[in-house]
Amino acid sequence: MFRKLPDTGASRSQSIIQEGMSVRGDLKAEGDIRLDGALEGSLSSKSRVTVGATGVIKADVEADEVLVMGQVTGKITGQSRIELRKGARVEGDLCTQALVIEEGVYFQGFAQMSTARSAPVAPRGDLDGDGSKPADSEFPLPKSFKRVPDID
């Protein structure tokens, strides 16, 4: 039913943060990263990031493909794909071309689908990417709705 991320074989290098390990800081890699331990900071890979079921991340994550089975608090950018598997807990915004969320996932945040691999992500409320928030008149609400002011 769900397409699984392709397995490219043993020739692909993988950095592993094992269960019981804890890292604080910025982690960058050219190849795959698998995190079964804890990370606080930032995480980026030009390839794939996998957060195992025991993985706990408090960081922004950026990679070509991101697979989450554990916990992530922070923004996730998957240039081509983000997959949240059953049992995952994600609190943060997602930006990707393809998004899969299995039943049993806790997700709190916003998801932005991009069509180009290098499409920039606008901040929440900045729909045109110029740093400004939309005027009330740009998005008229039905009379039964009350507009609540933004909290910054």
C-alpha positions as CSV (number, residue, x, y, z in Angstrom):
1,M,0.0,0.0,0.0
2,F,2.8,2.5,0.9
3,R,5.9,2.8,-1.2
4,K,9.0,2.2,0.9
5,L,12.2,4.1,0.4
6,P,14.4,2.2,-2.0
7,D,17.3,0.2,-0.6
8,T,20.4,1.1,-2.7
9,G,22.5,-1.7,-1.4
10,A,25.6,-2.1,0.7
11,S,27.7,0.3,-1.3
12,R,26.0,3.3,0.2
13,S,27.9,4.7,3.3
14,Q,25.9,5.3,6.5
15,S,26.8,7.2,9.7
16,I,25.1,5.7,12.8
17,I,24.3,7.4,16.1
18,Q,23.4,4.3,18.2
19,E,20.8,4.0,20.9
20,G,22.3,5.3,24.2
21,M,24.5,7.9,22.4
22,S,23.8,11.6,22.7
23,V,25.1,14.4,20.5
24,R,24.8,18.1,20.9
25,G,25.7,20.3,18.0
26,D,25.6,20.4,14.2
27,L,25.9,17.1,12.3
28,K,26.5,17.1,8.6
29,A,27.2,14.2,6.2
30,E,27.6,13.5,2.5
31,G,26.0,10.0,2.9
32,D,23.2,8.5,4.9
33,I,22.7,9.1,8.6
34,R,20.8,6.8,10.9
35,L,20.0,8.1,14.3
36,D,18.8,5.7,17.0
37,G,20.2,7.9,19.9
38,A,19.6,11.6,20.8
39,L,20.6,14.7,18.9
40,E,20.1,18.4,19.8
41,G,21.3,21.0,17.3
42,S,21.0,20.5,13.5
43,L,21.2,17.6,11.2
44,S,21.9,17.6,7.4
45,S,22.7,15.1,4.8
46,K,23.0,15.2,1.0
47,S,21.4,11.8,1.0
48,R,19.0,10.1,3.5
49,V,18.3,10.7,7.2
50,T,16.6,7.9,9.1
51,V,15.4,8.4,12.6
52,G,14.9,5.0,14.2
53,A,12.2,4.1,16.7
54,T,14.4,5.0,19.6
55,G,15.8,8.2,18.0
56,V,15.0,11.6,19.6
57,I,15.9,14.7,17.7
58,K,15.5,18.3,18.9
59,A,16.9,19.9,15.7
60,D,16.1,21.0,12.2
61,V,16.6,18.2,9.8
62,E,17.5,18.6,6.1
63,A,18.2,15.9,3.6
64,D,17.2,14.5,0.2
65,E,15.0,11.9,1.9
66,V,13.9,11.7,5.5
67,L,12.4,8.7,7.2
68,V,11.1,9.1,10.7
69,M,10.1,6.3,13.1
70,G,11.1,8.1,16.3
71,Q,10.7,11.6,17.7
72,V,11.6,14.9,16.0
73,T,11.0,18.4,17.3
74,G,12.0,20.9,14.6
75,K,11.6,21.7,11.0
76,I,12.1,18.8,8.5
77,T,13.1,19.5,4.9
78,G,13.2,16.5,2.6
79,Q,14.2,17.7,-0.9
80,S,12.5,14.7,-2.6
81,R,10.6,12.8,0.1
82,I,9.5,12.7,3.8
83,E,8.1,9.5,5.2
84,L,6.6,9.3,8.8
85,R,6.1,5.7,9.9
86,K,3.7,4.3,12.5
87,G,4.8,5.3,16.0
88,A,6.6,8.5,14.8
89,R,6.1,11.7,16.8
90,V,6.8,14.9,14.9
91,E,6.4,18.5,16.2
92,G,7.4,20.9,13.5
93,D,6.9,22.0,9.9
94,L,7.6,19.8,6.9
95,C,8.7,20.8,3.4
96,T,9.0,18.3,0.6
97,Q,7.9,17.1,-2.8
98,A,6.4,13.9,-1.6
99,L,4.9,13.2,1.8
100,V,3.8,9.9,3.3
101,I,2.2,9.7,6.8
102,E,1.2,6.3,8.0
103,E,-1.7,5.7,10.4
104,G,-0.6,5.9,14.0
105,V,1.7,8.9,13.5
106,Y,1.5,12.0,15.7
107,F,2.2,15.1,13.6
108,Q,1.7,18.7,14.9
109,G,2.8,21.4,12.4
110,F,2.4,22.6,8.9
111,A,3.3,20.7,5.7
112,Q,4.4,22.5,2.6
113,M,4.6,20.7,-0.7
114,S,7.2,22.0,-3.1
115,T,7.4,21.2,-6.8
116,A,11.0,22.2,-7.4
117,R,13.9,20.5,-5.6
118,S,15.4,23.9,-4.5
119,A,12.1,25.7,-3.7
120,P,12.6,28.0,-0.7
121,V,10.3,27.7,2.2
122,A,8.4,30.8,3.2
123,P,7.9,31.5,6.9
124,R,4.4,30.8,8.3
125,G,2.0,33.5,7.1
126,D,4.4,34.7,4.4
127,L,2.6,33.3,1.4
128,D,4.5,35.3,-1.3
129,G,8.0,35.0,0.2
130,D,8.7,38.7,0.6
131,G,8.7,38.7,4.4
132,S,5.3,40.3,4.8
133,K,2.2,38.9,6.3
134,P,-1.0,38.9,4.3
135,A,-3.5,41.7,4.9
136,D,-6.8,40.8,6.4
137,S,-8.5,41.8,3.1
138,E,-6.5,39.2,1.1
139,F,-8.2,36.3,2.8
140,P,-11.8,37.2,3.5
141,L,-13.5,34.9,6.0
142,P,-17.1,33.8,6.2
143,K,-19.2,35.9,8.6
144,S,-19.5,33.0,10.9
145,F,-15.7,33.1,11.5
146,K,-13.9,35.6,13.7
147,R,-10.4,36.6,12.8
148,V,-7.9,36.2,15.6
149,P,-4.9,38.4,15.6
150,D,-1.5,36.8,15.0
151,I,0.7,36.2,18.0
152,D,4.4,36.8,17.2
